[in-house]
Amino acid sequence: MHDKMAIISSAYESSVGLATYIQFAYYVDRQHDLISRLKRYDSCGTVAHGFGTYQWLTEDVSEQKLKILVPPLGDGMGASVEDAHGYLHHLNINDEKIEKTYSEEKLNSYSIQVDGDHFSYVVKVQEAGDCTNDKVVLFLHGFLGTSEDWTPMMKALSPSARVIAVDLPGHGESQILQRDDENFNQISLTIQSVADLLLKLICNITDGEVVVVGYSMGARIALQMILNENHKISGAVLISGSPGLRHEASRRRRTAIDKSRAQFLLTYGLECFIKTWYSGKMWTSLREHPQFDSLVRTRRKHSNITDLSKVLADSSIGRQK
């Protein structure tokens, strides 16, 4: 659209990567051709993309080989997008070619108390890696999740970084301690207030900076931690996190929906809520995953549905900046 030509290139790729690049390059070529016709330019035809090193590497992660077309005359090579699609669709990983580089170490688990307004947050923390490493990564799970959601990634990263995951308020083994039972409604568990609590937590854990990785609700909290312009946050990875709603009417509607969901959780219990929650259209592909039943079982372990329902209502996207 800006009269630029896109060239897809790579180096030292496996057949899996090359097959993906082939499909991407085909898509780019079609878009270029479409825009050229809309702007009434003369199409320059297919672009010669640079797809990698072909058979530079003798090993591959897959059992089958991607077909590379090498004509007897000429200095070019090519690949079929149909073959690339079929290759990825019927992919079989060769486990003998994959070497795990991390140990199956257990995560260290401990608790830290952080004080907020009208309450204290006792945080369950899981940690792996060298505690003296100045590369620190903090993982934040989504609604209904726990710190254990990040265990495989933490083990994979622990040789090169100090990795930390927490149970967010209302989730898992973390606890909200009320200083005054009569003032429970004054406790604020908004995205802003939880971000402030976690910044206090980081100061207790490390003197250095932290990269925050968040999924869904955790991503929204991580985004707020960045917006606080705190020197402790050096960067963030945000996965499926909403930046908030622009219009006031949309915010009021979403706030009412999440308040209703929270009341449903309190009235009918966690088991019924989880069944209703994961029946939504958004989770269609997740329900087909072989680990779905195992995931749902972990979601039933939250012990305090009063705190969980308050998190759902207070941290609504409708109440987010």
C-alpha positions as CSV (number, residue, x, y, z in Angstrom):
1,M,0.0,0.0,0.0
2,H,3.0,2.3,0.5
3,D,4.6,1.2,-2.8
4,K,7.2,-1.0,-1.1
5,M,8.2,-4.5,-2.2
6,A,8.2,-7.1,0.5
7,I,10.9,-9.8,0.3
8,I,10.5,-12.8,2.6
9,S,13.9,-14.2,3.7
10,S,15.4,-16.5,6.3
11,A,18.5,-18.4,7.3
12,Y,19.2,-21.7,8.9
13,E,15.6,-22.7,8.8
14,S,14.1,-26.2,9.3
15,S,11.6,-27.5,6.8
16,V,8.8,-26.4,9.2
17,G,10.0,-22.8,9.1
18,L,10.6,-22.9,5.3
19,A,7.1,-24.3,4.7
20,T,5.6,-21.5,6.8
21,Y,7.6,-18.8,4.9
22,I,6.5,-20.2,1.6
23,Q,2.9,-19.8,2.5
24,F,3.5,-16.3,3.9
25,A,5.4,-15.3,0.7
26,Y,2.6,-16.6,-1.4
27,Y,0.1,-14.5,0.6
28,V,2.3,-11.4,0.2
29,D,2.6,-11.9,-3.6
30,R,-1.2,-12.2,-3.8
31,Q,-1.7,-9.0,-1.8
32,H,0.9,-7.2,-3.9
33,D,-0.9,-8.3,-7.1
34,L,-4.3,-7.2,-5.7
35,I,-3.1,-3.8,-4.7
36,S,-1.3,-3.3,-8.0
37,R,-4.5,-4.0,-9.9
38,L,-6.5,-1.7,-7.6
39,K,-4.0,1.1,-8.2
40,R,-3.9,0.2,-11.8
41,Y,-0.2,-0.5,-11.7
42,D,1.4,-3.0,-14.0
43,S,2.0,-6.1,-11.9
44,C,5.7,-7.0,-11.7
45,G,4.9,-10.7,-11.4
46,T,6.1,-13.1,-8.7
47,V,8.9,-11.9,-6.4
48,A,12.0,-14.0,-6.0
49,H,12.0,-14.5,-2.2
50,G,15.0,-15.8,-0.3
51,F,13.8,-18.9,1.5
52,G,16.8,-19.9,3.5
53,T,19.7,-22.4,3.2
54,Y,17.8,-25.4,1.6
55,Q,19.9,-28.4,2.7
56,W,22.7,-26.6,4.5
57,L,21.6,-28.3,7.7
58,T,21.7,-32.1,7.5
59,E,19.3,-32.6,10.4
60,D,15.6,-31.6,10.5
61,V,12.9,-31.7,13.1
62,S,10.5,-33.6,10.9
63,E,10.5,-37.1,9.5
64,Q,9.5,-36.0,5.9
65,K,11.3,-33.6,3.7
66,L,9.9,-30.5,2.1
67,K,10.1,-30.7,-1.7
68,I,12.4,-28.1,-3.3
69,L,12.2,-27.8,-7.1
70,V,15.6,-27.5,-8.7
71,P,15.3,-27.1,-12.5
72,P,18.2,-28.7,-14.6
73,L,18.8,-25.3,-16.3
74,G,19.1,-22.0,-14.6
75,D,20.3,-20.8,-11.2
76,G,16.9,-20.6,-9.3
77,M,15.1,-22.9,-7.0
78,G,11.4,-22.9,-6.1
79,A,8.8,-24.5,-3.9
80,S,5.1,-25.3,-4.2
81,V,2.7,-23.6,-1.8
82,E,0.3,-26.6,-2.1
83,D,3.2,-28.9,-1.1
84,A,4.1,-26.6,1.8
85,H,0.5,-26.6,3.0
86,G,0.4,-30.4,2.8
87,Y,3.7,-30.8,4.5
88,L,2.6,-28.7,7.6
89,H,-0.9,-30.4,7.6
90,H,0.7,-33.9,7.9
91,L,3.7,-32.9,9.9
92,N,5.4,-35.7,12.0
93,I,8.1,-34.5,14.4
94,N,11.2,-36.7,14.7
95,D,11.7,-36.8,18.4
96,E,15.2,-38.3,18.0
97,K,16.3,-35.0,16.4
98,I,15.2,-32.8,19.3
99,E,17.4,-32.3,22.3
100,K,16.0,-30.7,25.5
101,T,18.4,-28.1,26.9
102,Y,16.8,-27.6,30.3
103,S,16.7,-29.8,33.3
104,E,13.4,-31.0,34.9
105,E,14.2,-29.1,38.1
106,K,11.4,-28.4,40.6
107,L,10.3,-24.8,41.1
108,N,10.9,-23.1,44.5
109,S,7.7,-22.0,46.1
110,Y,7.3,-19.4,48.8
111,S,5.0,-16.6,50.0
112,I,5.4,-12.9,50.4
113,Q,3.0,-10.4,52.0
114,V,2.3,-7.1,50.3
115,D,0.2,-4.4,51.9
116,G,-2.5,-2.5,50.0
117,D,-5.3,-0.2,51.0
118,H,-7.6,-1.8,53.6
119,F,-6.0,-5.3,53.1
120,S,-2.9,-7.4,52.6
121,Y,-2.1,-9.7,49.7
122,V,-0.2,-12.9,50.6
123,V,1.3,-13.9,47.3
124,K,2.3,-17.4,46.4
125,V,5.5,-17.1,44.3
126,Q,7.1,-19.8,42.2
127,E,10.7,-19.3,41.1
128,A,13.4,-21.0,39.1
129,G,16.9,-20.1,37.8
130,D,19.9,-18.4,39.4
131,C,18.6,-15.9,42.0
132,T,21.7,-13.8,41.3
133,N,20.9,-13.5,37.6
134,D,20.1,-9.9,36.7
135,K,17.8,-11.0,33.9
136,V,14.5,-11.4,35.7
137,V,11.2,-12.4,34.1
138,L,7.8,-12.1,35.9
139,F,4.9,-14.2,34.6
140,L,1.2,-13.2,35.2
141,H,-1.6,-15.7,34.4
142,G,-5.1,-15.0,33.1
143,F,-8.4,-15.2,34.9
144,L,-9.0,-18.6,36.5
145,G,-5.3,-19.5,36.0
146,T,-2.5,-19.9,38.4
147,S,1.3,-19.6,38.4
148,E,1.5,-23.3,37.4
149,D,0.3,-22.3,33.9
150,W,3.8,-21.1,33.2
151,T,5.7,-24.1,34.6
152,P,7.0,-25.5,31.2
153,M,8.1,-22.0,30.0
154,M,9.8,-21.3,33.3
155,K,11.8,-24.5,33.1
156,A,12.8,-23.8,29.6
157,L,14.0,-20.2,30.4
158,S,15.6,-21.0,33.8
159,P,19.1,-21.7,32.5
160,S,19.3,-18.2,31.1
161,A,17.2,-16.1,33.4
162,R,15.7,-15.8,36.9
163,V,12.0,-16.6,36.3
164,I,9.2,-15.9,38.7
165,A,5.4,-16.5,38.5
166,V,2.7,-15.5,41.0
167,D,-0.8,-16.5,41.9
168,L,-2.7,-13.2,41.3
169,P,-5.2,-12.0,44.0
170,G,-8.2,-14.3,44.4
171,H,-6.4,-17.1,42.5
172,G,-4.7,-20.3,43.5
173,E,-3.0,-20.3,46.9
174,S,-2.7,-16.5,47.2
175,Q,-4.8,-14.9,50.0
176,I,-6.4,-11.6,50.7
177,L,-6.2,-10.7,54.4
178,Q,-8.8,-8.2,55.4
179,R,-7.8,-5.8,58.2
180,D,-11.4,-5.0,58.8
181,D,-14.1,-7.5,57.8
182,E,-16.7,-4.8,57.7
183,N,-14.9,-2.9,55.0
184,F,-14.6,-5.7,52.4
185,N,-16.3,-3.6,49.8
186,Q,-13.6,-1.0,50.2
187,I,-11.0,-3.4,49.0
188,S,-10.0,-2.5,45.4
189,L,-8.8,-5.3,43.1
190,T,-8.8,-3.2,39.9
191,I,-6.2,-3.6,37.2
192,Q,-4.5,-0.4,38.6
193,S,-4.5,-1.5,42.2
194,V,-3.2,-5.0,41.4
195,A,-0.4,-3.5,39.2
196,D,0.6,-1.3,42.2
197,L,0.7,-4.4,44.5
198,L,2.9,-6.3,42.0
199,L,5.3,-3.3,41.7
200,K,5.7,-3.5,45.5
201,L,6.2,-7.2,45.2
202,I,9.0,-6.7,42.6
203,C,10.8,-4.3,44.9
204,N,10.8,-7.1,47.6
205,I,12.1,-9.7,45.2
206,T,14.9,-8.0,43.2
207,D,16.9,-4.7,43.1
208,G,17.0,-4.8,39.3
209,E,14.6,-4.4,36.5
210,V,12.0,-7.0,35.4
211,V,10.5,-8.0,32.1
212,V,6.8,-8.8,32.6
213,V,5.0,-11.5,30.6
214,G,1.2,-11.6,30.9
215,Y,-1.7,-13.5,29.4
216,S,-5.2,-12.0,29.1
217,M,-6.0,-10.5,32.5
218,G,-2.2,-10.8,33.3
219,A,-1.4,-8.9,30.1
220,R,-3.8,-6.1,31.1
221,I,-2.0,-5.9,34.5
222,A,1.4,-5.9,32.7
223,L,0.2,-3.1,30.4
224,Q,-0.8,-1.0,33.5
225,M,2.5,-1.7,35.1
226,I,4.2,-0.2,32.0
227,L,1.8,2.8,32.0
228,N,2.8,3.5,35.6
229,E,6.2,4.5,34.1
230,N,8.0,2.6,36.9
231,H,11.7,2.2,36.5
232,K,11.5,-1.4,37.6
233,I,9.8,-2.5,34.3
234,S,12.3,-2.8,31.4
235,G,9.8,-4.4,29.0
236,A,6.8,-6.6,28.6
237,V,5.3,-9.4,26.5
238,L,1.5,-9.0,26.2
239,I,-0.5,-12.1,25.0
240,S,-4.2,-11.7,24.2
241,G,-4.6,-8.6,26.4
242,S,-7.2,-5.9,25.8
243,P,-6.0,-2.3,25.8
244,G,-9.4,-1.3,27.2
245,L,-12.6,0.1,25.7
246,R,-12.7,3.6,24.0
247,H,-16.4,4.5,24.4
248,E,-18.2,5.1,27.7
249,A,-21.3,3.2,26.7
250,S,-19.1,0.1,25.9
251,R,-17.4,0.4,29.2
252,R,-20.6,0.6,31.2
253,R,-22.0,-2.4,29.3
254,R,-18.9,-4.5,29.9
255,T,-18.8,-3.5,33.6
256,A,-22.4,-4.7,34.0
257,I,-21.7,-8.0,32.2
258,D,-18.7,-8.8,34.4
259,K,-20.6,-7.8,37.6
260,S,-23.4,-10.2,36.5
261,R,-20.8,-13.0,35.9
262,A,-19.3,-12.4,39.3
263,Q,-22.8,-12.7,40.9
264,F,-23.4,-15.9,39.0
265,L,-20.1,-17.3,40.4
266,L,-21.2,-16.4,44.0
267,T,-24.7,-17.8,43.5
268,Y,-24.0,-21.1,41.7
269,G,-20.5,-21.9,42.7
270,L,-17.2,-22.5,40.9
271,E,-18.1,-25.8,39.2
272,C,-21.2,-24.4,37.4
273,F,-19.4,-21.2,36.6
274,I,-16.4,-23.0,34.9
275,K,-18.8,-25.1,32.9
276,T,-20.6,-22.0,31.7
277,W,-17.4,-20.0,31.2
278,Y,-15.7,-22.5,28.9
279,S,-18.9,-23.2,26.9
280,G,-18.4,-19.7,25.2
281,K,-17.6,-19.4,21.5
282,M,-14.2,-17.9,22.3
283,W,-13.1,-21.3,23.7
284,T,-14.2,-23.5,20.8
285,S,-10.7,-24.5,19.7
286,L,-9.6,-24.9,23.3
287,R,-12.4,-27.4,24.0
288,E,-10.9,-29.6,21.1
289,H,-7.4,-29.6,22.7
290,P,-6.4,-33.0,24.2
291,Q,-5.3,-31.3,27.4
292,F,-8.6,-29.4,27.9
293,D,-10.1,-31.7,30.6
294,S,-6.8,-31.5,32.5
295,L,-6.8,-27.7,32.3
296,V,-10.4,-27.5,33.6
297,R,-9.4,-29.7,36.6
298,T,-6.8,-27.1,37.6
299,R,-9.3,-24.3,37.3
300,R,-11.4,-26.0,40.1
301,K,-8.7,-25.6,42.7
302,H,-9.5,-22.0,43.6
303,S,-10.5,-22.0,47.3
304,N,-12.1,-18.6,47.8
305,I,-14.8,-17.8,45.3
306,T,-15.7,-14.6,47.1
307,D,-12.3,-13.1,46.4
308,L,-12.4,-14.6,42.8
309,S,-15.7,-13.1,42.1
310,K,-14.5,-9.7,43.4
311,V,-11.5,-9.9,41.0
312,L,-13.8,-10.6,38.1
313,A,-16.0,-7.6,38.8
314,D,-13.2,-5.2,39.9
315,S,-10.8,-6.0,37.1
316,S,-13.4,-5.8,34.3
317,I,-12.2,-4.3,31.0
318,G,-15.1,-1.8,31.5
319,R,-13.3,-0.4,34.6
320,Q,-9.9,-0.4,32.9
321,K,-8.3,2.9,31.7
